[in-house]
Amino acid sequence: MLLAPSFRGQGFGTEIHNEFVGYARSAGAHRLLIAVLEANESGRRFWLRLGYRKVKDYPPKQFGKRLHALTEFEMVL
């Protein structure tokens, strides 16, 4: 999920996420998995605040001209 900077910090991300969780549950999902760039500290805090837990770190991989490490997070529904 990516919000334009002008919409961040106003609760829109949490609202969107909560709606998605409801949809996922109604569709029979038991968990949600996401991956966040290691350098995206504000994104990591956001997902942790919503109740996700860290599952696994992935070593850096080349994406275009940059190296990015990822962290996988999980929410049990």
N, C-alpha and C positions, 0 to 999 in steps of 0.2 A: 504494500500500500504506500502510495506517495501522494502527499498533499502539497499544493502550492504553498510557498512560504507565507503568503498573506493569510492563509487559513489555519496555520499551525498555532497551537497553544490556545485554541478556543473551544476545545471539546469535540470538534468534528470527527477527529480520528477515533476517539472512544465511541462516539455514536455509531459510526460506520462499522466499527469492529463488533459492537454489541448486536447490531442488526445481522451481521454476518454469522455470529455465533448462534443466534436464534435460527437462522436459515439452515446452518450446518446441522444443528441438533435435529431439526424437523426432517432433514433429509437422511438421518440415521448415522451421522458422523460421530465418532467416539473421541477423536482428538484432532487438533490442528497443529501443523508443523510449518514453521517459517524459517527463513535464513536471513541474517542481517550482516551487513558488512562490518567487520571488526572495527573499522575506523568510525562508524556511525554511532557514537556514544549516546547521543540523544535518542536515536531510534532504539537502541538496546534498552535504555531506561524506560522508554514508553512501553515496550512489550513486557518487560518485567513487572511494571506497575499494573498491567492488565492481568497478570497472573500466570504468564508463561514462565517456564523454567528452562535453564540452559541444558541442552542435551549433549552437544558435541562441538568442538572447534575443528575447522577444516584448515589445512595449510594454505598459504597464499597460492593463487593461480593467476595466470595472465588473462586479463580482460582488456582487450585493446592494447594500449601502451602501458597499462598499469597492472601492478600486482595487488590483489585483494584477498584477504583472508575472510572467511565466513564463520559465523557461529549459528548453529541450529538451535531453535527454541521450540518447545512443545507446550500445548495447553490440553489437558485432559478435560473432555466435556462431560 
